[in-house]
Amino acid sequence: MPAIIKPLYMARKFVSSCVRIGETVIDATAGNGHDTLFLAQLVGDQGKVFSFDVQKEAIEKTRQLLERENLIGRVALVLDSHERMPEYVHEPVSVIMFNLGYLPGGDHQIITRPESTIIAVKAGLLLLRPGGIITLMIYTGHEGGKEEKAALFSLCAALNQKQFTVLYYNIINQVNHPPSLLVIEKNH
Ligand SMILES: C[S@@+](CC[C@H](N)C(=O)[O-])C[C@H]1O[C@@H](n2cnc3c(N)ncnc32)[C@H](O)[C@@H]1O
């Protein structure tokens, strides 16, 4: 096991240390459902995962995975853009996971966009409970990816340090646009 943990697993480490049994959390980009499953396992029987995606195919794949794992009862699947999360989630959440870009194995034209990602993150900041976190897996290899990263950095750099702490985690010697991680914590 290498000492340096890859950004995707680091995101999960942060999430595991934050979520308490029975809490509500959000998967902002359901995709193939892996993060939704991970979150559903963490929140326990009394917890709830709201899982968003704009693609029917992604919502269906997530449903199938969660049904296979007998955890669908903990999940509300939402076929809508994550920028509208406040219309669906009406309680504080401990974690919001974003895995940006396109659906692996799906249509590479359907990607997260800076405008809606920024609206969604701003909405997410208001939903976070104190001590809660937003994790964002960022990809820059596809068209628009660099702009999305830049937009997120300007949003994060402007956050008041008394209210939020922001961490950026990346591998600097990997070829081909490796994914990187932003974590925003709402301070207590
Ligand atoms: C990298 S994939 C997510 C992978 C997923 N977390 C997993 O564990 O399999 C990105 C997903 O974001 C979705 N997406 C794109 N724009 C979106 C939006 N505005 N709101 C919600 N989901 C969106 C895409 O349809 C795609 O399924």
The ligand as an SDF file (V2000), in Angstrom:
LIG
                    3D

 27 29  0  0  0  0  0  0  0  0999 V2000
  -17.6000   11.7450  -13.3410 C   0  0  0  0  0  0  0  0  0  0  0  0
  -19.3230   11.3680  -13.4470 S   0  0  0  0  0  0  0  0  0  0  0  0
  -19.7310   10.9430  -11.7770 C   0  0  0  0  0  0  0  0  0  0  0  0
  -19.2050    9.5950  -11.3070 C   0  0  0  0  0  0  0  0  0  0  0  0
  -19.8930    9.0790  -10.0670 C   0  0  0  0  0  0  0  0  0  0  0  0
  -19.6710    9.8980   -8.9020 N   0  0  0  0  0  0  0  0  0  0  0  0
  -19.5770    7.6150   -9.7720 C   0  0  0  0  0  0  0  0  0  0  0  0
  -19.2100    7.3250   -8.6100 O   0  0  0  0  0  0  0  0  0  0  0  0
  -19.7330    6.7780  -10.6480 O   0  0  0  0  0  0  0  0  0  0  0  0
  -20.0790   12.9670  -13.6440 C   0  0  0  0  0  0  0  0  0  0  0  0
  -21.5900   12.9180  -13.7030 C   0  0  0  0  0  0  0  0  0  0  0  0
  -22.0820   14.2600  -13.5490 O   0  0  0  0  0  0  0  0  0  0  0  0
  -23.3030   14.3310  -14.2530 C   0  0  0  0  0  0  0  0  0  0  0  0
  -23.6920   15.7350  -14.4260 N   0  0  0  0  0  0  0  0  0  0  0  0
  -23.3100   16.6040  -15.3880 C   0  0  0  0  0  0  0  0  0  0  0  0
  -23.8850   17.8080  -15.1800 N   0  0  0  0  0  0  0  0  0  0  0  0
  -24.6560   17.6850  -14.0640 C   0  0  0  0  0  0  0  0  0  0  0  0
  -25.5100   18.5820  -13.3540 C   0  0  0  0  0  0  0  0  0  0  0  0
  -25.6460   19.8380  -13.7400 N   0  0  0  0  0  0  0  0  0  0  0  0
  -26.1670   18.1160  -12.2630 N   0  0  0  0  0  0  0  0  0  0  0  0
  -26.0020   16.8270  -11.8480 C   0  0  0  0  0  0  0  0  0  0  0  0
  -25.2070   15.9350  -12.4920 N   0  0  0  0  0  0  0  0  0  0  0  0
  -24.5390   16.3610  -13.5770 C   0  0  0  0  0  0  0  0  0  0  0  0
  -23.0330   13.5590  -15.5300 C   0  0  0  0  0  0  0  0  0  0  0  0
  -24.2290   13.1590  -16.1330 O   0  0  0  0  0  0  0  0  0  0  0  0
  -22.1780   12.3950  -15.0170 C   0  0  0  0  0  0  0  0  0  0  0  0
  -22.9570   11.2610  -14.7760 O   0  0  0  0  0  0  0  0  0  0  0  0
  1  2  1  0
  2  3  1  0
  2 10  1  0
  3  4  1  0
  4  5  1  0
  5  6  1  0
  5  7  1  0
  7  8  2  0
  7  9  1  0
 10 11  1  0
 11 12  1  0
 11 26  1  0
 12 13  1  0
 13 14  1  0
 13 24  1  0
 14 15  1  0
 14 23  1  0
 15 16  2  0
 16 17  1  0
 17 18  1  0
 17 23  2  0
 18 19  1  0
 18 20  2  0
 20 21  1  0
 21 22  2  0
 22 23  1  0
 24 25  1  0
 24 26  1  0
 26 27  1  0
M  CHG  2   2   1   9  -1
M  END
$$$$
